[in-house]
Amino acid sequence: MSPSAAAAIVADTNPVATPPRPPSPVNKFGTLAVHAGSPHDPSTGAVIEPISLSTTFAQTAVGKPVGAFEYSRSSNPNRENFETAVAALEHARYALAFSSGSATTATILQSLAAGSHVISVSDVYGGTHRYFTQVAKAHGVRVTFTPEIEVDVSEHITPDTRLIWIETPSNPTLRLVDIRAVVDVAHRHGVLVVVDNTFLSPYVQNPLDLGADIVVHSVTKYINGHSDVVMGVAAFNADALKDRLGFLQNAIGAVPSAFDSWLAHRGLKTLHLRAREASTNAMAVATALEADPNVISVNYPGLDSHPHRAIALKQHRNGMGGGMLSFRIKGGHAAAERFCQETRIFTLAESLGGVESLVELPSSMTHAGIPRDQREAVGVFDDLVRVSCGVEDAEDLRNDVLRAVERAVGGQKNGNGSAQ
Ligand SMILES: *Cc1c(COP(=O)(O)O)cnc(C)c1O
């Protein structure tokens, strides 16, 4: 592509010349993923941006930096290009990157005054739950959890409520929340809505289009997509949020390195390809598991049997289910544990959203810290297995899980399938 053609497509992405602006509506997701925030290097013509490791930037006179940058914690070229790209994909005016998804959450919570009240869905990400209950409390921020937020959110709103925190789909049971329904109630009371969109990525769902005020991601998962960077990002439209969160990004300093920003930006350029493939693969695996007599139930928003399928059809691109699913296996915890050891392509590991497929046992791993009764109340039983589908071939993934179910459950029946 000629430089001028590229400039026409991404006229708003030169970080030195212009502040972030909404993407041109003529450009579709894949085009933005590849080109937004990716200007050619003006001095060499390099098509791929260099990694800018310098921590400081020369000034021609006191307070007059040569370009747009002064000191790398405050802002640097790689981070700014990544932020521009995420803003384009989430249909946001602004995005701010942080050193992890957790640091993103922490910075947003730190923006609240002491005495503020937050309402959160119950089955929120474990680290978010930990921050809400063990850290925010120390700063005088109180959090109420509710399992049915669309139903009772208005009952929980008080004059001190400042924020509602939604995760959809939830982890690990893949329940969905109708974002628009919660936003309608929240905005009537002047309360902001944050959506953690990590599980779907901006390719499948754009919460700001549904009225949310802030969308957050653990970039560690789908956006980077290669299981080699820990990072987070928040995107939003309001100037007031840009001022406040931008101030805290610099003041707290939980920022990603230039190298991680560059890697995550490289990963983001193929997000649409990976998210599509992962979703196709998850659908194949979920369908096969649902038909298996050794499986009790499957949680996957792409299946017609999912209790919130109507929300998926309304709120996800083409009604896609995303790459994550969970299922209950017959034979209890022992069978679930054996399953995780019997897969050959799926690796037993925490995390999700990478090109490689993973399995894990929430009751013993990601959700082990939650007391059993609370865990089971939201569907996290000992026999629940969580699956992150990568971009391998669907047929191989399907065969791998069916074989592992057979060996895990069959092994228990004749007593020779003991876990190694
Ligand atoms: C992993 C994850 C986080 C935390 O992100 P880190 O990058 O690990 O700090 C937050 N929310 C969800 C849904 C996650 O999966």
The ligand as an SDF file (V2000), in Angstrom:
LIG
                    3D

 15 15  0  0  0  0  0  0  0  0999 V2000
   -7.2350  -12.2270   33.4770 C   0  0  0  0  0  0  0  0  0  0  0  0
   -8.4240  -11.3600   33.7130 C   0  0  0  0  0  0  0  0  0  0  0  0
   -8.3110  -10.1610   34.4350 C   0  0  0  0  0  0  0  0  0  0  0  0
   -7.0140   -9.6990   35.0700 C   0  0  0  0  0  0  0  0  0  0  0  0
   -6.0630   -9.4090   34.1180 O   0  0  0  0  0  0  0  0  0  0  0  0
   -4.4620   -9.5540   34.3760 P   0  0  0  0  0  0  0  0  0  0  0  0
   -3.9060   -9.0810   33.0960 O   0  0  0  0  0  0  0  0  0  0  0  0
   -4.2100  -10.9960   34.6730 O   0  0  0  0  0  0  0  0  0  0  0  0
   -4.1540   -8.6840   35.5430 O   0  0  0  0  0  0  0  0  0  0  0  0
   -9.4510   -9.3830   34.5850 C   0  0  0  0  0  0  0  0  0  0  0  0
  -10.6440   -9.7810   34.0750 N   0  0  0  0  0  0  0  0  0  0  0  0
  -10.7890  -10.9360   33.4080 C   0  0  0  0  0  0  0  0  0  0  0  0
  -12.1230  -11.3230   32.8880 C   0  0  0  0  0  0  0  0  0  0  0  0
   -9.6950  -11.7650   33.2040 C   0  0  0  0  0  0  0  0  0  0  0  0
   -9.8440  -12.9200   32.5500 O   0  0  0  0  0  0  0  0  0  0  0  0
  1  2  1  0
  2  3  1  0
  2 14  2  0
  3  4  1  0
  3 10  2  0
  4  5  1  0
  5  6  1  0
  6  7  2  0
  6  8  1  0
  6  9  1  0
 10 11  1  0
 11 12  2  0
 12 13  1  0
 12 14  1  0
 14 15  1  0
M  END
$$$$
